[in-house]
Amino acid sequence: MSAKHSTVFVALFSGINVGGNRIVKMAELKTFFEGLGFSDVVTYVQSGNVVFRAKKGDAAALTQELEAAFEKKWGFNSRIMVRDAGWFERLVKDNPYPEVAGEPTKLHAYALEREPTAEEAKRLADKCTGPERFEIKGDVLYLHAPDGLGKSVFANLISRTLKVPGTARNWRSVLALLDMAGKADG
């Protein structure tokens, strides 16, 4: 299929395969995407990342379609962030913490449903009192957690404080997904 007639997207699922709950096998997810008519479908790790090619639609329309079809098939809602390959390219290029990119478990990017307001960002900044630091650029929140995400008290406060739905990926996943989207686009 020619790249002219289709676009490569990445779907980031939140809340599946975490702590033994809401189990979705990646092979089933791949089949699900193919059943919806998408092509070149590839999954990455168990947390729910799917690179796929769509003949029509934009990220917002695809998000609605996927969330509705997913809930119908699996019986629960998973918030899905759909982004195109260009979004991932910008995310990596705009990384405000290039000095920690070599420690991919300490650098995370949150794909946010929308850009937070200045007031929401300030509310979050007020809670950032530990060793972490963050920066918001558009609909991405970059988090440097020097002790790792698992030990970060602040990381657990992000979604509750910001109140903007989002899903986090560590830098290794970000780079892998960018690479996969680039290969699918080639």
Backbone as JSON Lines, residues from 0, in Angstrom:
{"i":0,"aa":"M","n":[0.85,-1.19,0.0],"ca":[0.0,0.0,0.0],"c":[0.89,1.24,0.0]}
{"i":1,"aa":"S","n":[0.56,2.15,-0.84],"ca":[1.39,3.35,-0.94],"c":[1.14,4.28,0.24]}
{"i":2,"aa":"A","n":[2.22,4.88,0.7],"ca":[2.13,5.79,1.86],"c":[1.26,7.0,1.54]}
{"i":3,"aa":"K","n":[1.12,7.31,0.24],"ca":[0.31,8.48,-0.15],"c":[-1.16,8.3,0.25]}
{"i":4,"aa":"H","n":[-1.6,7.05,0.24],"ca":[-3.02,6.79,0.47],"c":[-3.34,6.38,1.9]}
{"i":5,"aa":"S","n":[-2.34,6.43,2.77],"ca":[-2.6,6.07,4.16],"c":[-1.6,6.77,5.07]}
{"i":6,"aa":"T","n":[-1.91,6.78,6.33],"ca":[-1.08,7.46,7.32],"c":[-0.75,6.5,8.44]}
{"i":7,"aa":"V","n":[0.47,6.62,8.96],"ca":[0.88,5.79,10.09],"c":[0.51,6.49,11.39]}
{"i":8,"aa":"F","n":[-0.12,5.74,12.28],"ca":[-0.51,6.25,13.6],"c":[0.02,5.3,14.68]}
{"i":9,"aa":"V","n":[0.07,5.82,15.88],"ca":[0.39,5.0,17.05],"c":[-0.76,5.18,18.04]}
{"i":10,"aa":"A","n":[-1.28,4.06,18.54],"ca":[-2.32,4.09,19.57],"c":[-1.68,3.69,20.9]}
{"i":11,"aa":"L","n":[-1.83,4.56,21.9],"ca":[-1.3,4.32,23.24],"c":[-2.48,4.04,24.16]}
{"i":12,"aa":"F","n":[-2.55,2.83,24.67],"ca":[-3.65,2.44,25.56],"c":[-3.27,2.75,26.99]}
{"i":13,"aa":"S","n":[-4.25,3.12,27.8],"ca":[-3.96,3.28,29.23],"c":[-4.83,2.31,30.01]}
{"i":14,"aa":"G","n":[-4.26,1.81,31.1],"ca":[-5.03,0.98,32.02],"c":[-5.25,-0.45,31.6]}
{"i":15,"aa":"I","n":[-4.44,-0.98,30.66],"ca":[-4.57,-2.41,30.37],"c":[-3.29,-3.12,30.81]}
{"i":16,"aa":"N","n":[-3.46,-4.38,31.21],"ca":[-2.33,-5.24,31.61],"c":[-1.48,-4.63,32.71]}
{"i":17,"aa":"V","n":[-2.13,-3.95,33.65],"ca":[-1.42,-3.36,34.78],"c":[-1.85,-4.1,36.04]}
{"i":18,"aa":"G","n":[-0.89,-4.63,36.77],"ca":[-1.2,-5.32,38.03],"c":[-2.13,-6.51,37.87]}
{"i":19,"aa":"G","n":[-2.03,-7.2,36.73],"ca":[-2.84,-8.38,36.51],"c":[-4.3,-8.11,36.21]}
{"i":20,"aa":"N","n":[-4.64,-6.85,35.97],"ca":[-6.03,-6.47,35.68],"c":[-6.21,-6.11,34.21]}
{"i":21,"aa":"R","n":[-7.47,-6.25,33.78],"ca":[-7.83,-5.83,32.42],"c":[-6.84,-6.38,31.39]}
{"i":22,"aa":"I","n":[-6.71,-7.7,31.39],"ca":[-5.73,-8.35,30.54],"c":[-6.19,-8.35,29.08]}
{"i":23,"aa":"V","n":[-5.33,-7.86,28.21],"ca":[-5.58,-7.88,26.78],"c":[-4.3,-8.4,26.12]}
{"i":24,"aa":"K","n":[-4.4,-9.54,25.46],"ca":[-3.21,-10.1,24.8],"c":[-2.89,-9.28,23.55]}
{"i":25,"aa":"M","n":[-1.61,-9.03,23.33],"ca":[-1.2,-8.2,22.21],"c":[-1.58,-8.84,20.87]}
{"i":26,"aa":"A","n":[-1.54,-10.16,20.79],"ca":[-1.93,-10.85,19.55],"c":[-3.41,-10.57,19.25]}
{"i":27,"aa":"E","n":[-4.23,-10.55,20.31],"ca":[-5.66,-10.25,20.13],"c":[-5.86,-8.8,19.73]}
{"i":28,"aa":"L","n":[-5.04,-7.92,20.29],"ca":[-5.14,-6.5,19.96],"c":[-4.78,-6.28,18.48]}
{"i":29,"aa":"K","n":[-3.75,-6.97,18.02],"ca":[-3.33,-6.89,16.61],"c":[-4.48,-7.33,15.69]}
{"i":30,"aa":"T","n":[-5.08,-8.47,16.03],"ca":[-6.21,-9.0,15.24],"c":[-7.39,-8.03,15.26]}
{"i":31,"aa":"F","n":[-7.63,-7.42,16.42],"ca":[-8.7,-6.43,16.58],"c":[-8.49,-5.27,15.61]}
{"i":32,"aa":"F","n":[-7.26,-4.73,15.55],"ca":[-6.96,-3.61,14.65],"c":[-7.14,-4.04,13.19]}
{"i":33,"aa":"E","n":[-6.65,-5.23,12.86],"ca":[-6.79,-5.71,11.48],"c":[-8.25,-5.9,11.12]}
{"i":34,"aa":"G","n":[-9.05,-6.36,12.09],"ca":[-10.49,-6.54,11.87],"c":[-11.21,-5.23,11.6]}
{"i":35,"aa":"L","n":[-10.65,-4.12,12.09],"ca":[-11.24,-2.8,11.85],"c":[-10.77,-2.21,10.51]}
{"i":36,"aa":"G","n":[-9.94,-2.97,9.79],"ca":[-9.51,-2.54,8.47],"c":[-8.18,-1.81,8.42]}
{"i":37,"aa":"F","n":[-7.44,-1.8,9.54],"ca":[-6.13,-1.16,9.55],"c":[-5.07,-2.14,9.06]}
{"i":38,"aa":"S","n":[-3.98,-1.6,8.51],"ca":[-2.93,-2.48,7.97],"c":[-1.59,-2.19,8.64]}
{"i":39,"aa":"D","n":[-0.61,-3.02,8.32],"ca":[0.75,-2.91,8.88],"c":[0.7,-2.77,10.4]}
{"i":40,"aa":"V","n":[-0.12,-3.59,11.05],"ca":[-0.34,-3.49,12.49],"c":[0.79,-4.19,13.24]}
{"i":41,"aa":"V","n":[1.45,-3.45,14.15],"ca":[2.52,-4.01,14.97],"c":[2.3,-3.56,16.41]}
{"i":42,"aa":"T","n":[2.45,-4.48,17.37],"ca":[2.31,-4.09,18.78],"c":[3.69,-4.02,19.42]}
{"i":43,"aa":"Y","n":[3.77,-3.28,20.5],"ca":[5.02,-3.14,21.24],"c":[4.74,-3.25,22.74]}
{"i":44,"aa":"V","n":[5.4,-4.14,23.4],"ca":[5.27,-4.47,24.82],"c":[3.82,-4.56,25.31]}
{"i":45,"aa":"Q","n":[3.65,-5.13,26.49],"ca":[2.32,-5.5,26.99],"c":[1.44,-4.33,27.42]}
{"i":46,"aa":"S","n":[2.04,-3.14,27.62],"ca":[1.22,-2.04,28.15],"c":[0.27,-1.46,27.12]}
{"i":47,"aa":"G","n":[0.32,-1.96,25.89],"ca":[-0.66,-1.53,24.89],"c":[-0.18,-0.38,24.04]}
{"i":48,"aa":"N","n":[0.65,-0.71,23.06],"ca":[1.12,0.27,22.07],"c":[0.94,-0.4,20.72]}
{"i":49,"aa":"V","n":[0.25,0.28,19.81],"ca":[0.0,-0.31,18.51],"c":[0.36,0.7,17.42]}
{"i":50,"aa":"V","n":[1.24,0.28,16.53],"ca":[1.57,1.09,15.35],"c":[0.73,0.53,14.22]}
{"i":51,"aa":"F","n":[0.03,1.4,13.48],"ca":[-0.85,0.92,12.42],"c":[-0.98,1.96,11.33]}
{"i":52,"aa":"R","n":[-1.5,1.51,10.2],"ca":[-1.7,2.38,9.05],"c":[-3.2,2.5,8.79]}
{"i":53,"aa":"A","n":[-3.67,3.74,8.63],"ca":[-5.1,3.98,8.37],"c":[-5.25,4.68,7.03]}
{"i":54,"aa":"K","n":[-6.24,4.24,6.25],"ca":[-6.49,4.84,4.94],"c":[-7.18,6.18,5.07]}
{"i":55,"aa":"K","n":[-7.99,6.33,6.12],"ca":[-8.7,7.6,6.29],"c":[-8.86,7.9,7.77]}
{"i":56,"aa":"G","n":[-9.16,9.15,8.05],"ca":[-9.4,9.56,9.43],"c":[-8.21,10.3,10.02]}
{"i":57,"aa":"D","n":[-8.52,11.08,11.04],"ca":[-7.46,11.78,11.76],"c":[-7.38,11.17,13.16]}
{"i":58,"aa":"A","n":[-6.45,11.66,13.95],"ca":[-6.23,11.08,15.28],"c":[-7.49,11.12,16.13]}
{"i":59,"aa":"A","n":[-8.23,12.23,16.1],"ca":[-9.43,12.35,16.95],"c":[-10.5,11.36,16.53]}
{"i":60,"aa":"A","n":[-10.74,11.24,15.22],"ca":[-11.77,10.32,14.73],"c":[-11.36,8.88,15.01]}
{"i":61,"aa":"L","n":[-10.09,8.56,14.82],"ca":[-9.61,7.2,15.08],"c":[-9.71,6.86,16.56]}
{"i":62,"aa":"T","n":[-9.43,7.84,17.42],"ca":[-9.53,7.62,18.87],"c":[-10.96,7.21,19.23]}
{"i":63,"aa":"Q","n":[-11.94,7.96,18.74],"ca":[-13.35,7.65,19.04],"c":[-13.72,6.27,18.53]}
{"i":64,"aa":"E","n":[-13.32,5.97,17.3],"ca":[-13.64,4.67,16.69],"c":[-13.03,3.53,17.51]}
{"i":65,"aa":"L","n":[-11.76,3.68,17.86],"ca":[-11.07,2.62,18.59],"c":[-11.62,2.43,20.0]}
{"i":66,"aa":"E","n":[-11.87,3.53,20.71],"ca":[-12.39,3.41,22.08],"c":[-13.75,2.71,22.1]}
{"i":67,"aa":"A","n":[-14.62,3.08,21.15],"ca":[-15.96,2.47,21.1],"c":[-15.85,0.99,20.76]}
{"i":68,"aa":"A","n":[-15.05,0.65,19.75],"ca":[-14.92,-0.75,19.33],"c":[-14.23,-1.58,20.4]}
{"i":69,"aa":"F","n":[-13.26,-1.0,21.08],"ca":[-12.53,-1.71,22.14],"c":[-13.48,-2.06,23.29]}
{"i":70,"aa":"E","n":[-14.27,-1.08,23.71],"ca":[-15.19,-1.3,24.84],"c":[-16.22,-2.36,24.47]}
{"i":71,"aa":"K","n":[-16.68,-2.35,23.23],"ca":[-17.66,-3.33,22.78],"c":[-17.06,-4.74,22.83]}
{"i":72,"aa":"K","n":[-15.8,-4.87,22.42],"ca":[-15.17,-6.19,22.36],"c":[-14.74,-6.69,23.74]}
{"i":73,"aa":"W","n":[-14.09,-5.82,24.54],"ca":[-13.52,-6.27,25.81],"c":[-14.39,-5.97,27.03]}
{"i":74,"aa":"G","n":[-15.4,-5.13,26.87],"ca":[-16.34,-4.9,27.96],"c":[-15.87,-3.9,29.01]}
{"i":75,"aa":"F","n":[-14.79,-3.2,28.74],"ca":[-14.38,-2.11,29.63],"c":[-13.75,-1.02,28.79]}
{"i":76,"aa":"N","n":[-13.71,0.17,29.38],"ca":[-13.18,1.32,28.66],"c":[-11.69,1.45,28.89]}
{"i":77,"aa":"S","n":[-10.94,1.65,27.82],"ca":[-9.53,2.0,27.93],"c":[-9.37,3.32,27.2]}
{"i":78,"aa":"R","n":[-8.82,4.31,27.88],"ca":[-8.58,5.58,27.21],"c":[-7.43,5.36,26.24]}
{"i":79,"aa":"I","n":[-7.61,5.8,25.02],"ca":[-6.61,5.57,23.98],"c":[-6.17,6.91,23.42]}
{"i":80,"aa":"M","n":[-4.87,7.11,23.36],"ca":[-4.33,8.31,22.74],"c":[-3.77,7.91,21.37]}
{"i":81,"aa":"V","n":[-4.33,8.45,20.3],"ca":[-3.83,8.15,18.96],"c":[-3.02,9.35,18.49]}
{"i":82,"aa":"R","n":[-1.81,9.06,18.04],"ca":[-0.92,10.13,17.56],"c":[-0.26,9.68,16.27]}
{"i":83,"aa":"D","n":[0.1,10.64,15.41],"ca":[0.78,10.25,14.17],"c":[2.3,10.27,14.37]}
{"i":84,"aa":"A","n":[3.0,9.75,13.37],"ca":[4.46,9.62,13.47],"c":[5.12,10.99,13.67]}
{"i":85,"aa":"G","n":[4.57,12.02,13.04],"ca":[5.13,13.37,13.19],"c":[5.09,13.86,14.63]}
{"i":86,"aa":"W","n":[4.04,13.48,15.37],"ca":[3.91,13.85,16.78],"c":[5.07,13.24,17.57]}
{"i":87,"aa":"F","n":[5.38,11.97,17.28],"ca":[6.5,11.32,17.98],"c":[7.83,11.97,17.63]}
{"i":88,"aa":"E","n":[7.99,12.36,16.36],"ca":[9.23,13.04,15.95],"c":[9.41,14.34,16.73]}
{"i":89,"aa":"R","n":[8.32,15.12,16.85],"ca":[8.39,16.38,17.6],"c":[8.64,16.12,19.07]}
{"i":90,"aa":"L","n":[8.0,15.11,19.63],"ca":[8.17,14.77,21.04],"c":[9.65,14.53,21.36]}
{"i":91,"aa":"V","n":[10.31,13.74,20.51],"ca":[11.72,13.43,20.74],"c":[12.6,14.66,20.52]}
{"i":92,"aa":"K","n":[12.31,15.41,19.45],"ca":[13.12,16.59,19.13],"c":[13.0,17.65,20.22]}
{"i":93,"aa":"D","n":[11.81,17.77,20.83],"ca":[11.56,18.82,21.82],"c":[11.9,18.41,23.25]}
{"i":94,"aa":"N","n":[12.49,17.24,23.45],"ca":[12.82,16.76,24.79],"c":[13.62,17.82,25.56]}
{"i":95,"aa":"P","n":[13.08,18.32,26.67],"ca":[13.79,19.37,27.42],"c":[14.92,18.81,28.31]}
{"i":96,"aa":"Y","n":[15.03,17.48,28.37],"ca":[16.04,16.84,29.23],"c":[16.95,15.91,28.43]}
{"i":97,"aa":"P","n":[17.62,16.43,27.39],"ca":[18.44,15.54,26.56],"c":[19.56,14.85,27.33]}
{"i":98,"aa":"E","n":[19.99,15.49,28.42],"ca":[21.08,14.92,29.21],"c":[20.68,13.64,29.93]}
{"i":99,"aa":"V","n":[19.38,13.36,30.06],"ca":[18.97,12.11,30.72],"c":[18.36,11.11,29.73]}
{"i":100,"aa":"A","n":[18.39,11.43,28.44],"ca":[17.82,10.52,27.44],"c":[18.55,9.18,27.42]}
{"i":101,"aa":"G","n":[19.78,9.17,27.88],"ca":[20.55,7.92,27.95],"c":[20.15,7.04,29.12]}
{"i":102,"aa":"E","n":[19.27,7.55,29.98],"ca":[18.75,6.75,31.1],"c":[17.24,6.63,30.91]}
{"i":103,"aa":"P","n":[16.82,5.77,29.98],"ca":[15.42,5.78,29.52],"c":[14.39,5.39,30.58]}
{"i":104,"aa":"T","n":[14.82,4.79,31.7],"ca":[13.84,4.44,32.72],"c":[13.58,5.62,33.65]}
{"i":105,"aa":"K","n":[14.35,6.69,33.5],"ca":[14.19,7.86,34.37],"c":[13.53,9.04,33.65]}
{"i":106,"aa":"L","n":[13.29,8.85,32.35],"ca":[12.67,9.91,31.54],"c":[11.38,9.35,30.95]}
{"i":107,"aa":"H","n":[10.29,10.07,31.16],"ca":[8.98,9.63,30.69],"c":[8.28,10.75,29.94]}
{"i":108,"aa":"A","n":[7.45,10.35,29.0],"ca":[6.61,11.3,28.28],"c":[5.17,10.87,28.46]}
{"i":109,"aa":"Y","n":[4.34,11.82,28.86],"ca":[2.91,11.58,28.99],"c":[2.21,12.17,27.78]}
{"i":110,"aa":"A","n":[1.49,11.35,27.05],"ca":[0.63,11.85,25.98],"c":[-0.66,12.31,26.67]}
{"i":111,"aa":"L","n":[-0.95,13.59,26.57],"ca":[-2.13,14.16,27.24],"c":[-3.26,14.35,26.24]}
{"i":112,"aa":"E","n":[-4.48,14.22,26.73],"ca":[-5.64,14.37,25.86],"c":[-5.71,15.78,25.26]}
{"i":113,"aa":"R","n":[-5.24,16.75,26.02],"ca":[-5.21,18.14,25.52],"c":[-4.1,18.88,26.26]}
{"i":114,"aa":"E","n":[-3.78,20.04,25.74],"ca":[-2.78,20.88,26.42],"c":[-3.39,21.42,27.71]}
{"i":115,"aa":"P","n":[-2.69,21.24,28.85],"ca":[-3.21,21.77,30.11],"c":[-3.23,23.3,30.09]}
{"i":116,"aa":"T","n":[-4.13,23.87,30.87],"ca":[-4.17,25.32,31.01],"c":[-3.0,25.76,31.91]}
{"i":117,"aa":"A","n":[-2.71,27.05,31.9],"ca":[-1.64,27.58,32.76],"c":[-1.97,27.3,34.23]}
{"i":118,"aa":"E","n":[-3.24,27.4,34.58],"ca":[-3.66,27.17,35.96],"c":[-3.44,25.71,36.36]}
{"i":119,"aa":"E","n":[-3.78,24.78,35.45],"ca":[-3.57,23.35,35.73],"c":[-2.08,23.04,35.88]}
{"i":120,"aa":"A","n":[-1.28,23.62,35.02],"ca":[0.18,23.39,35.08],"c":[0.76,23.95,36.37]}
{"i":121,"aa":"K","n":[0.26,25.1,36.8],"ca":[0.76,25.69,38.05],"c":[0.39,24.83,39.25]}
{"i":122,"aa":"R","n":[-0.84,24.31,39.24],"ca":[-1.29,23.44,40.31],"c":[-0.36,22.22,40.43]}
{"i":123,"aa":"L","n":[0.05,21.69,39.28],"ca":[0.95,20.54,39.28],"c":[2.35,20.95,39.76]}
{"i":124,"aa":"A","n":[2.81,22.1,39.32],"ca":[4.14,22.59,39.72],"c":[4.23,22.75,41.24]}
{"i":125,"aa":"D","n":[3.13,23.17,41.85],"ca":[3.09,23.34,43.3],"c":[3.29,22.02,44.04]}
{"i":126,"aa":"K","n":[2.96,20.91,43.4],"ca":[3.08,19.58,44.03],"c":[4.46,18.95,43.79]}
{"i":127,"aa":"C","n":[5.23,19.55,42.9],"ca":[6.51,18.96,42.51],"c":[7.59,19.4,43.5]}
{"i":128,"aa":"T","n":[7.66,18.7,44.64],"ca":[8.57,19.11,45.71],"c":[9.7,18.11,45.93]}
{"i":129,"aa":"G","n":[9.69,17.02,45.2],"ca":[10.73,16.0,45.36],"c":[11.86,16.19,44.36]}
{"i":130,"aa":"P","n":[12.57,15.11,44.04],"ca":[13.72,15.23,43.13],"c":[13.31,15.34,41.66]}
{"i":131,"aa":"E","n":[12.0,15.16,41.37],"ca":[11.56,15.17,39.98],"c":[11.5,16.59,39.4]}
{"i":132,"aa":"R","n":[11.48,16.63,38.09],"ca":[11.22,17.89,37.39],"c":[10.39,17.54,36.17]}
{"i":133,"aa":"F","n":[9.57,18.48,35.74],"ca":[8.73,18.22,34.57],"c":[8.61,19.48,33.73]}
{"i":134,"aa":"E","n":[8.23,19.27,32.5],"ca":[7.95,20.38,31.6],"c":[6.82,19.96,30.68]}
{"i":135,"aa":"I","n":[5.91,20.89,30.43],"ca":[4.78,20.62,29.54],"c":[5.0,21.4,28.25]}
{"i":136,"aa":"K","n":[4.92,20.67,27.13],"ca":[5.01,21.31,25.81],"c":[3.81,20.81,25.01]}
{"i":137,"aa":"G","n":[2.83,21.68,24.86],"ca":[1.62,21.29,24.13],"c":[0.9,20.17,24.87]}
{"i":138,"aa":"D","n":[0.65,19.06,24.17],"ca":[-0.06,17.95,24.79],"c":[0.89,16.85,25.27]}
{"i":139,"aa":"V","n":[2.11,17.26,25.61],"ca":[3.09,16.31,26.16],"c":[3.62,16.84,27.48]}
{"i":140,"aa":"L","n":[3.66,15.95,28.47],"ca":[4.31,16.28,29.73],"c":[5.56,15.41,29.81]}
{"i":141,"aa":"Y","n":[6.72,16.05,29.91],"ca":[7.99,15.34,30.07],"c":[8.29,15.28,31.56]}
{"i":142,"aa":"L","n":[8.63,14.09,32.03],"ca":[8.95,13.93,33.44],"c":[10.31,13.27,33.59]}
{"i":143,"aa":"H","n":[11.19,13.96,34.33],"ca":[12.46,13.35,34.72],"c":[12.32,12.92,36.17]}
{"i":144,"aa":"A","n":[12.32,11.59,36.38],"ca":[12.21,11.02,37.73],"c":[13.53,10.32,38.04]}
{"i":145,"aa":"P","n":[14.47,11.02,38.71],"ca":[15.82,10.48,38.9],"c":[15.86,9.16,39.66]}
{"i":146,"aa":"D","n":[14.84,8.89,40.49],"ca":[14.82,7.62,41.23],"c":[13.94,6.58,40.54]}
{"i":147,"aa":"G","n":[13.48,6.89,39.33],"ca":[12.61,5.98,38.6],"c":[11.14,6.26,38.91]}
{"i":148,"aa":"L","n":[10.27,5.83,38.01],"ca":[8.85,6.13,38.14],"c":[8.22,5.39,39.33]}
{"i":149,"aa":"G","n":[8.65,4.16,39.56],"ca":[8.07,3.36,40.62],"c":[8.23,3.96,42.01]}
{"i":150,"aa":"K","n":[9.32,4.69,42.22],"ca":[9.58,5.29,43.54],"c":[9.13,6.73,43.63]}
{"i":151,"aa":"S","n":[8.57,7.25,42.55],"ca":[8.22,8.66,42.51],"c":[6.84,8.92,43.11]}
{"i":152,"aa":"V","n":[6.81,9.65,44.21],"ca":[5.55,10.07,44.83],"c":[4.85,11.06,43.89]}
{"i":153,"aa":"F","n":[5.63,11.96,43.31],"ca":[5.07,12.99,42.42],"c":[4.37,12.36,41.21]}
{"i":154,"aa":"A","n":[4.97,11.32,40.62],"ca":[4.38,10.69,39.44],"c":[2.95,10.22,39.73]}
{"i":155,"aa":"N","n":[2.72,9.72,40.94],"ca":[1.38,9.27,41.3],"c":[0.38,10.41,41.44]}
{"i":156,"aa":"L","n":[0.88,11.63,41.6],"ca":[0.0,12.79,41.75],"c":[-0.37,13.45,40.42]}
{"i":157,"aa":"I","n":[0.37,13.12,39.37],"ca":[0.22,13.86,38.1],"c":[-1.21,13.83,37.57]}
{"i":158,"aa":"S","n":[-1.77,12.64,37.36],"ca":[-3.1,12.61,36.73],"c":[-4.17,13.18,37.65]}
{"i":159,"aa":"R","n":[-4.07,12.9,38.96],"ca":[-5.07,13.42,39.9],"c":[-5.0,14.94,40.01]}
{"i":160,"aa":"T","n":[-3.8,15.48,39.97],"ca":[-3.63,16.93,40.14],"c":[-3.93,17.67,38.84]}
{"i":161,"aa":"L","n":[-3.38,17.16,37.74],"ca":[-3.54,17.85,36.46],"c":[-4.98,17.74,35.96]}
{"i":162,"aa":"K","n":[-5.61,16.61,36.23],"ca":[-6.98,16.34,35.78],"c":[-7.14,16.4,34.26]}
{"i":163,"aa":"V","n":[-6.03,16.13,33.56],"ca":[-6.07,15.99,32.1],"c":[-5.7,14.54,31.82]}
{"i":164,"aa":"P","n":[-6.59,13.77,31.24],"ca":[-6.27,12.37,30.99],"c":[-5.01,12.24,30.14]}
{"i":165,"aa":"G","n":[-4.23,11.23,30.47],"ca":[-3.01,10.98,29.72],"c":[-2.47,9.6,30.02]}
{"i":166,"aa":"T","n":[-1.45,9.21,29.29],"ca":[-0.8,7.93,29.53],"c":[0.7,8.1,29.34]}
{"i":167,"aa":"A","n":[1.47,7.5,30.23],"ca":[2.92,7.7,30.24],"c":[3.65,6.55,29.55]}
{"i":168,"aa":"R","n":[4.78,6.88,28.93],"ca":[5.68,5.88,28.36],"c":[7.1,6.28,28.72]}
{"i":169,"aa":"N","n":[7.93,5.3,29.05],"ca":[9.32,5.64,29.32],"c":[10.04,5.92,28.0]}
{"i":170,"aa":"W","n":[11.22,6.51,28.11],"ca":[11.9,7.01,26.91],"c":[12.28,5.88,25.96]}
{"i":171,"aa":"R","n":[12.59,4.69,26.51],"ca":[12.9,3.55,25.65],"c":[11.7,3.22,24.76]}
{"i":172,"aa":"S","n":[10.51,3.23,25.33],"ca":[9.29,2.97,24.55],"c":[9.04,4.06,23.53]}
{"i":173,"aa":"V","n":[9.23,5.31,23.94],"ca":[9.05,6.44,23.02],"c":[9.93,6.27,21.78]}
{"i":174,"aa":"L","n":[11.22,5.96,22.0],"ca":[12.15,5.81,20.88],"c":[11.81,4.6,20.03]}
{"i":175,"aa":"A","n":[11.4,3.5,20.67],"ca":[11.03,2.3,19.93],"c":[9.81,2.56,19.05]}
{"i":176,"aa":"L","n":[8.82,3.26,19.6],"ca":[7.6,3.56,18.83],"c":[7.89,4.51,17.68]}
{"i":177,"aa":"L","n":[8.75,5.47,17.9],"ca":[9.14,6.39,16.82],"c":[9.82,5.59,15.71]}
{"i":178,"aa":"D","n":[10.72,4.68,16.09],"ca":[11.42,3.85,15.12],"c":[10.44,2.98,14.33]}
{"i":179,"aa":"M","n":[9.5,2.36,15.04],"ca":[8.51,1.5,14.39],"c":[7.62,2.3,13.45]}
{"i":180,"aa":"A","n":[7.2,3.49,13.88],"ca":[6.35,4.33,13.03],"c":[7.12,4.77,11.79]}
{"i":181,"aa":"G","n":[8.41,5.06,11.97],"ca":[9.26,5.46,10.84],"c":[9.42,4.34,9.84]}
{"i":182,"aa":"K","n":[9.6,3.11,10.34],"ca":[9.74,1.95,9.45],"c":[8.44,1.68,8.69]}
{"i":183,"aa":"A","n":[7.31,1.85,9.39],"ca":[6.02,1.62,8.75],"c":[5.76,2.69,7.69]}
{"i":184,"aa":"D","n":[6.34,3.85,7.88],"ca":[6.14,4.97,6.96],"c":[7.06,4.88,5.74]}
{"i":185,"aa":"G","n":[8.08,4.03,5.85],"ca":[9.1,3.95,4.82],"c":[8.66,3.22,3.58]}
